[in-house]
């Protein structure tokens, strides 16, 4: 009777094992490839979950980008008249979005009041997080709450058009996040620059009429060019230049906040833009459709006043 019980127990164990491994009653060992596939699926699922969790928690390292300043000329306080100017600021992170900025030039220094797109930062510091963690709290720049609930930080700015380090202390994460910022000079009016090389129509004593002038282009990838000399029409103290590109892929140009559309429908893209001054780089933007999506590219045009020639009617 004791042996019968042992046999019955062993038989039940075998049946249980057969059921677990397959309906045929034959125990099968999962293949290596099947095991690997399951492992890979597990890893991918875990990674996806972690990715979603990172986005949900505001993982601030995921949105970093490099800022390209090729072709930009550094601008310091010594180059500008005192005053306050609305400028744009490019950030290396979409998590540190600046929706507006007012640059103030006074007593040989520049400060920028940055209004943020969110309220998630307690302090900023123009440097790295490591540097910020070593200075007294009085050296950190805390936010100012505006009447509409937005937050602003007023920071010192050494140079425009150059990459500057900036770190921000997250209220939620309680840690510093390093950023890079470029305070752009392109929004500052030409007459705000203390540039002795800049010559206006009035400075040059240009009468109303049609002129040609040598023009040079810098910026972008270096592959684009414009026709030179360019035709310049002067009327009532204002100069307009016809810019003909080496490509037909530009759908508009922008000087400061003024947008210019093409004046032709065939051939290379052609625009008539306002020339605010000669002999000094003029920052312009041209929107190209040659890429997968339209993209503004920053260039500078310099019109050489020494080459001006009036065209006789």
C-alpha angles and dihedrals in degrees: 000000000000091000091050090056090050090050093048091050092050092048091052091050092052091049091050091051091049092052092050094050102040145320092259090069091239115123110233126194112222111249120251091245092052091050091049092049090052091048092049091049090052092050093047092048091049091048091050091050091048091048092052090046091051091052092046092050093046100252097202099197095065097073101050119134137176117249115223114216097168111144095016121125117223113243123199133187089263089065095057140068116240113270145090121281134184109236139168125245123206116209128200090222132054086209089066100053121173112201097185139001135194116201117205121197114195137147093359095306138094130221128180127208105209118197110205132221091226143025100231100110129079100186142010130198129191096236138041128314090247090056092045092053090059100050126082116266090248088068092057119093113234125201127263116217114226126213091259092054096256121130127234133192123200109210136176114252120204099184140003122226093026131103109257126188117240130172127198129202112225115224092206100041096034092219140104121259118198118225139173122226134190116198103206122222094196093094094057114100115250092238090060092069120096091217116146090192092061111100124188130202088262093049090053094043092231115180122214110282147086121299140172122222136179111250129190128200129209134171135050118070093321093245097099123079139176130223116265133233096040126202115247124194116203119197131158092350094308127112124208120187128202108226117197115190128209089238138055092216102092117100100180144359128215131204110187101318096329114105123208124199126208117276092208136056099201134045127016117352110272128190137176108218135176116258108212094185148350130237094024127088112264114206113224135169125218122193112220125201093191092095127072088267128020111272133189114229123196119229138164125225122198120195113203108219092195088069097052112131124180115229113226116227 
